[in-house]
């Protein structure tokens, strides 16, 4: 393993692919597709390699020494403004138990979504170039530990996503694309402001003893680094930490998407091509919750403790509201989109519990939701490719027409409902166990369990309307799955079943980090009250 | 008092002399060569190259030219001035190149001599605007720039909107420079001096009638505000930018604005300063509340520019409003009244020059072919002209300020300056403004890439030289977005204003 910069490699490999694709002549569409598949395939292998050599005992979160695969270089260094001190920005990558599930997820989903993109025939070159750029942005967010770098990756995804929805999307693609863009940009400008505020509130001590303002996330988590007069320092009596926390939280919440900032999601999903929906639901939404866990929690533990009830409450609203909306949908894809809103609510509820079981449940739910929803969107794509409609009422009895396909559908639906033996069950029950153990949010947790019932309701009802009953005459010619569709659905099914039967494989992976997080949050209670008390 | 001080000062104004010499040469060659005017732009290039050598030299200098016993000096030579002159010269290079390629300018071939002469007149005026430390010279240079640009804005004569632009420009320009002159006369009346350094020492020492002084300061600002198109002195901007030939619009939006900001910074920093503290904040004399003034001005300017741009259908006019909005962002850097703010302005201008000139370049190349700047005529152009489409996308994304383009770095430093000065509300307003701006910039990209052409595809090839210049403008926008140390270093070395 040595000093091979594997994280840089996994992050920037798609950029290399993008450049190669841009150099190819327009007509070589198959080569472009193969290159993309190859690159995302290599990413999966690299992610597997990361997993294989991952040290389960190291916690990460706030301790730079326990991060793994660290790469740290000086990126920007400007010395000698007399009044502002040195400016430095690091190229700082590393992963811990929070990020490795996300890295795995990103690699797997990117690979599967490449397969889902296979039938793209409009401006193929542009599509795959932008697609690879998007993959770099996503991977970068999950491995960056410098806030500036994190932000650059975060924004890097916006433009490719805009074009991918806007050019290759459905009839209302322009509207959906601009809505997505404006919403996320609005969120990210808030993040930017907090990034700058934190920059001026934290100073890192360099090797030579000088103090330098820093964008290093891990330094921001260490209270020793706060500048006494910084606007976001807890010891400053006039600090703006609360406002900054809200701004940052909203910035991430728009991506989750949390009610009431969720309205971009159904539009984006309905208009986006299948592959992009898969990416959007599979990976992009996780960035919101990942950001909250990675930044909001450890950088603002004091405010987080105060806001726990609200996070759980909004999680509950997401669960119930998303489920009710899903129940009312006539469009199959929109239904799945709203089910995403509902399922992301579980993640928020799990995060709010602040104990090992709940946070493990949340992170596991992020991974599971990624795989399950990706599968659901592929399922929608399969039927849309054949029938060119997603109207639920237009279908019926597909089970007799496409039995194998319906088998996969049933698996994915039951996983989404949370049937024991499938991955969704484990994460959802962990979330509820965690929430129930925490006094403050117990009532909210109890109400949230309604979500399971509603989830079963709309899922089974959909199953019945589309797959059971008699086949309308016009769908008698629909063919069952082809090889490409097997290649997408089989690996996801394996993951879903495997994690349902043997969830410890994933839980062990994140365990040290989740414990470190919980311990950090507990310790910080006393620490921060002593700081503000001074 | 003898001629010596004049001669001794000449080496300090080498760039200005080079520009004047080129101007004379252009007039002469125009007369000598008669109908063969193809050589003129190359003479202009030659003059600019010589000038740029002299400007590089000035980065190391710091002195006052034409100082006498009675007057501390008319012209300042310092790194700060050298930086803004460099921006002007860079813009001039591009603009001369644009002029060679522009169909609008080609159409009036017989008057090319005037055209380049006037451009050099403008450059000369801008140079003196940038380095003037005397109210008389400030006024004269401002007028030199204005008079040349009035004519250039209406240069093609053939089109109605050209003449309209020119006339509007004259009227607004005339009024605002009149007001400025009035302000100058009051300031002279109060202090008895036209030299900024002397005025500074006078107002620091003695008490001056408050209201009159405020009046003088604000009236002088009117003249400068008109040059940088800050609201509410911006009314000429959309009409002139839309009506003028594109090369001139590009020149006005970058060079003229740079000169205006240089003048503003120098005027404020030299005239009203009391001290600069160790944190880099300027403490001004408390007679005029410049801080509040600039805060309101920047909020009005950027909000108005951004919101008005939302409704524009003509790309040139939209870029005019966007340039008003950018003047608003730049005024944020003034509002903090600190060295950080100044650095941020310098960084922003470096980047702004690339992205704005680039955007106008694309607009010109497309207008040459399709004869329109209407955003709706850009439908599907991204497919028939991928190179131009992608270039325009890069420039517009950078103007929005998204990473990884250089525009983000520019905005980042402005916000850093604001947050450091604890002006959070202003930063929030500015950030929300940049979200608004996304909407109209992305509208162009939407037409380029998301829609199919209605009128059929325009097939044309981008020539090698055009492609080269385009890459020259677009590549730094990306490269400086990822690695911006060189820009910051440049800004650091150019922030020194003589006297502080």
HADDOCK unambig.tbl for C-alpha pairs under 7 A between the chains (distance, minus, plus):
assign (segid A and resid 76 and name CA) (segid B and resid 485 and name CA) 5.96 0.50 0.50
assign (segid A and resid 77 and name CA) (segid B and resid 485 and name CA) 6.85 0.50 0.50
assign (segid A and resid 78 and name CA) (segid B and resid 485 and name CA) 6.72 0.50 0.50
assign (segid A and resid 83 and name CA) (segid B and resid 278 and name CA) 5.81 0.50 0.50
assign (segid A and resid 83 and name CA) (segid B and resid 279 and name CA) 4.39 0.50 0.50
assign (segid A and resid 83 and name CA) (segid B and resid 280 and name CA) 5.52 0.50 0.50
assign (segid A and resid 84 and name CA) (segid B and resid 279 and name CA) 6.85 0.50 0.50
assign (segid A and resid 152 and name CA) (segid B and resid 403 and name CA) 5.67 0.50 0.50
assign (segid A and resid 152 and name CA) (segid B and resid 404 and name CA) 6.37 0.50 0.50
assign (segid A and resid 155 and name CA) (segid B and resid 402 and name CA) 6.89 0.50 0.50
assign (segid A and resid 155 and name CA) (segid B and resid 403 and name CA) 6.19 0.50 0.50
assign (segid A and resid 156 and name CA) (segid B and resid 403 and name CA) 6.40 0.50 0.50
assign (segid A and resid 156 and name CA) (segid B and resid 404 and name CA) 6.71 0.50 0.50
assign (segid A and resid 166 and name CA) (segid B and resid 450 and name CA) 5.89 0.50 0.50
assign (segid A and resid 167 and name CA) (segid B and resid 449 and name CA) 6.89 0.50 0.50
assign (segid A and resid 167 and name CA) (segid B and resid 450 and name CA) 4.94 0.50 0.50
assign (segid A and resid 182 and name CA) (segid B and resid 435 and name CA) 6.83 0.50 0.50
assign (segid A and resid 185 and name CA) (segid B and resid 435 and name CA) 6.53 0.50 0.50
assign (segid A and resid 186 and name CA) (segid B and resid 435 and name CA) 6.16 0.50 0.50
assign (segid A and resid 189 and name CA) (segid B and resid 431 and name CA) 6.15 0.50 0.50
assign (segid A and resid 196 and name CA) (segid B and resid 416 and name CA) 6.20 0.50 0.50
assign (segid A and resid 196 and name CA) (segid B and resid 419 and name CA) 6.99 0.50 0.50
assign (segid A and resid 197 and name CA) (segid B and resid 419 and name CA) 6.47 0.50 0.50
assign (segid A and resid 200 and name CA) (segid B and resid 420 and name CA) 6.92 0.50 0.50
